[in-house]
């Protein structure tokens, strides 16, 4: 013979170890766990007649929960809704762009609006600035014998060959 099932919190009595507060809107007892030796959970302790010595108030950071008024200062330091300290490198709205699209800085001008003389001066400045740079860049098309058969296989389409070349490129660049 089976043991009788525990009574549902909505019928009759609250479950042992759970809050004894009856939630009228839900027509059942609160299902939160009450502290040892207490009848109500922390949320409903202020509503209880016999435990009304301490006043609970809404948390100023998040009104979805309450806190004892005398422990507010302590709670504000550890509340999950508090603003966390920003790292040193954080700069607010660094990538936000211009706040108003109409406030384009005056020094930014499209190339098309420059005169021929201004473009020549700009090119001269750029060449002068890049003179000291060691900008000898050479393209090297590298290959590996293991992939020659797959690259030359007529069954592989253009897409497959493209992927094989990318894999080959990944092999050579990752070993640098």
ROSE-413478 format. One line per 4 residues: for each residue x, y, z of C-alpha. Coordinates in steps of 0.1 Angstrom, whole numbers, plus 2048, in hexadecimal, padded with zeros to 3 digits. Each point is the difference from the previous one (the first is absolute). Layout:
ROSE-413478
X/Y/Z  ...
end
This chain:
ROSE-413478
800/800/800  80E/822/7F6  806/81C/819  7E7/81D/7FC
80C/81B/7E9  80B/821/810  7E4/819/800  801/81A/7E5
809/823/80D  7E1/80E/7F0  7EA/7E9/815  7FF/804/826
823/803/80F  822/80C/7F5  81C/7E6/7FB  818/7FC/81D
81F/816/7FD  7EF/817/7E7  7F1/823/805  7DE/801/811
7F6/820/7EE  7E0/7FB/7EB  803/811/7DE  7DC/80B/7FA
806/808/7DB  80C/7DC/7F9  7E9/7F0/819  81C/7EC/810
81C/802/81A  821/80F/7F7  819/7E5/7F5  820/811/80B
814/7F0/81C  7FE/80F/822  81E/803/816  805/7E7/81C
7E8/808/81D  7EC/81A/7EB  7DE/7FD/7F1  805/818/7E3
81A/805/7E5  814/820/7FF  7E8/810/7E7  7E1/7FB/815
80F/804/823  7F6/825/800  7DC/7F6/7F9  7FE/7E8/81E
7EF/80E/81F  818/7F0/819  820/80A/7EE  7F6/824/7F9
81C/80E/816  817/807/7E2  7F3/813/7E2  807/7F4/7DD
803/819/7E4  804/7FD/7DA  824/7FF/7F4  808/822/7F0
815/7EF/7E6  7E7/7E6/7F6  7DC/803/80D  7F9/7DB/7F7
80D/7F6/823  7FF/80E/823  81A/804/81C  7FF/808/825
803/825/805  81B/7FD/81A  815/7EB/7E8  7FC/816/7E2
824/80E/7FF  80E/7DC/802  7E8/7F4/7E6  809/81C/7E7
825/7F5/801  7F7/7DC/7F5  7E0/804/7EC  802/7EF/7DE
7EF/81E/7F1  81B/819/80A  816/810/7E6  820/7EC/7FD
821/813/7FE  80D/805/7DD  822/7F3/7F5  81C/81A/7FC
7FF/7FC/7DA  7DB/807/7FD  7F5/820/7EF  7DB/807/7FE
7F3/802/7DC  822/7FD/7F0  7F2/7EF/7E1  7DF/813/800
80B/817/7E4  7F3/823/7FD  7E3/808/818  7EF/815/7E5
807/7F8/7DC  7FE/825/7F6  81F/808/816  81B/7F4/7E7
822/80F/80A  80A/81B/7E7  822/7F0/7F8  7F0/7E1/7F2
7F9/807/7DB  7F9/7E7/7E4  81C/7FC/7E7  7E8/80A/7E4
7FC/823/80E  826/807/800  810/813/7E3  81B/7F0/7EB
81B/814/811  7F4/7F5/823  800/7DC/7F5  824/803/7F2
80A/810/822  7F0/7E3/813  811/7E6/7EA  822/811/806
7FA/800/826  7F7/7DB/7FF  81E/7F7/7EB  817/813/818
7F0/7F0/81E  805/7DD/7F2  824/805/7F4  810/7F3/820
7EA/7E1/801  80D/7DF/7F5  7E3/7F7/7EB  80E/7E5/7E9
7E4/7E8/7FE  802/7E1/7EB  7E5/7E7/7F8  80A/7DC/804
7E9/7E5/7F3  809/7E2/814  7F6/7DC/7FA  804/7DE/810
804/7E0/7ED  7E6/7EF/815  7E5/816/7F1  80B/7FF/7DB
7EB/7E1/7F9  7E1/80F/80F  805/821/7EF  804/7F0/7DE
7E3/7E7/805  7E5/808/7E5  7E5/7F3/817  806/81E/818
7ED/81E/7F5  80A/825/803  7F2/802/823  813/7E2/80C
821/80D/7F1  7FA/821/811  7FC/7EF/821  81F/7EB/7FB
814/81F/7F8  7F3/811/820  80A/7E2/815  822/801/7F0
803/825/808  7F5/7F9/824  81B/7E5/803  81C/817/7F5
7F5/81E/814  7F9/7EE/820  824/7F2/800  80F/823/801
end
